[in-house]
Amino acid sequence: MEEKEAMNDESPFIVICTECKKVRGDGGTWQSSGVPYNGPAATVSHGICPFCARKLYPEYFPAESDSAA
């Protein structure tokens, strides 16, 4: 019960690419983060950025030029 309550608060949610360790920023952009996070306590989760998704799973994420054909 306490976990659900903790998820409902307004703490920041940080998503890190499992492969390249880029951080998803505001607006869904992925960027390298060399600066440690100094804000309030945050929830950290993993994901995969579009570049790594295409590199690791090309059968599911074709290159953008391939999808236009």
C-alpha positions in Angstrom: 0.0 0.0 0.0 2.8 2.4 0.8 4.4 1.8 -2.6 1.3 2.9 -4.4 1.1 6.1 -2.3 4.7 6.8 -3.0 4.2 6.5 -6.8 1.3 9.0 -6.7 3.4 11.9 -5.3 5.0 14.5 -7.5 8.5 13.2 -7.4 10.5 13.4 -10.6 10.6 10.3 -12.8 13.9 9.6 -14.5 14.2 7.1 -17.4 17.7 5.8 -18.3 18.5 3.8 -21.5 19.6 0.3 -20.5 22.1 0.1 -23.4 23.8 3.5 -23.7 22.8 5.1 -20.4 21.4 8.3 -21.9 18.6 10.0 -19.9 15.2 10.8 -21.3 14.6 14.5 -20.7 11.5 16.7 -21.0 9.7 16.3 -24.2 11.0 12.7 -24.7 14.5 13.8 -25.9 17.4 11.5 -25.0 20.6 13.1 -24.0 23.9 12.1 -22.4 24.0 13.2 -18.8 27.4 13.9 -17.3 25.9 16.0 -14.5 24.7 14.2 -11.4 21.0 14.7 -10.4 20.8 17.1 -7.5 17.0 17.6 -7.3 14.5 16.0 -4.9 14.3 12.3 -4.5 13.4 10.7 -7.9 12.0 7.5 -9.2 14.4 5.9 -11.6 13.4 3.4 -14.3 14.9 1.8 -17.3 14.0 2.1 -21.0 15.6 2.0 -24.4 16.3 5.0 -26.6 15.2 5.0 -30.3 18.9 4.7 -31.5 19.6 1.6 -29.3 16.2 0.1 -30.2 17.1 0.3 -33.9 20.6 -1.0 -33.3 19.5 -4.0 -31.1 16.2 -4.9 -32.6 16.3 -3.9 -36.3 13.5 -6.3 -37.1 11.1 -4.4 -34.9 12.5 -0.8 -35.3 13.5 -0.3 -38.9 15.7 2.7 -39.8 13.6 5.8 -40.6 14.7 5.8 -44.2 13.5 2.1 -44.5 10.0 2.9 -43.3 9.5 5.6 -46.0 9.9 3.0 -48.8 
